[in-house]
């Protein structure tokens, strides 16, 4: 979203292939960055470079990145908790069938 916001703000039109590249680059870059504080800034740099946006505009996003980082952390924790609960339920169901 940051890349699309900045591109619209500075008047650069990102076509559909570039928007798909933004999504793919974001997903690939964020896979290993979940446990790193302020990792959004690093992944934004990768995404901006992938579609040719100037990286100096990332500084404009610093004012809201702290809040977005908390949202990303909350989503990560909820996902981890959900998977843990699903695995626990599966483990209990397997133990019940074996008993």
N, C-alpha and C positions, 0 to 999 in steps of 0.2 A: 504494500500500500504506500509505503514511503517513496519508493521509486516512481510510482504513478503520480503521486501528489507533486513531487518535485518536478517531474517532466511537464506536468500541466502548468505548474507555477512559472517555469522559465520558458514555456512555449514550445517545447520539443514534443512532437507527435510520435508516440510509440505505437507502431502498427501491431496487428495481431501476432505476428511471429515474435516480435520483441516482448510483448506482454506474456506470451507463453514462455519465453526465455527467462523472464523475471520470475515466474512461478517455479519453473524447474530449478533455477539457480538458488532461489530462496529455500526450496525444500532440501536440496542437496547440501547447502551451506548450513542449514539449521539442524541437520541430523546429529552432528557431533558437538553442537554448541549449547545444548540444553543446560549443562551444568556450569557454564562459564558466566560469571556476572558481567553484565553489559555486553553480552555477545551480539546483541542486535546491531551494534555499531560496526562490528567486524563483518557480519553477514551483509549489512547494507553496503559496505565498501565493495564486496565481491559482486553484489547484484548491480550496483551502479557501474562498475567497470565492465560487466558483461554486456550491458546495453548502451554503453558509451555516454553515460550521464556524468557530468562533472562532480567529483567527490567533495568539493569544498562546500556544497550545499547540505551535506550531512550535518554540519554545525548548526543549521537551523532546527534540526530535529532533536538536538540535545536537550532542549527544554522540556520535551514531553517523553523522552526515552526512558526516564526513570519510572514513570507511570506504566509505560508499555512493558518495561522489564518486569514489573510486579505482576502484570496480567499474564505474561508468558510463563512466569514462575508458577503462578496459581494453576494455569492450565496443565503445565508439566506435572505438578504434584497430583492433580486430580486424575490425570491419565495413569500415572504410576499406581495410585491407589486403586483405580478401577481394575487394572490388570492384576494387581496383587489379590484383590477380592475374587476375581474370576478364577485365578489359579487355585486359590484356597478352596473355593467351592468345588472345583473339578477334583482336587485332591481328596476332599471329604467324600465326594460321590464315589470315587474309585475305592477308597477304604471301605465304604459301606458295602459295595458289591463284593469285595474280597472277603468280608467277614461272614 
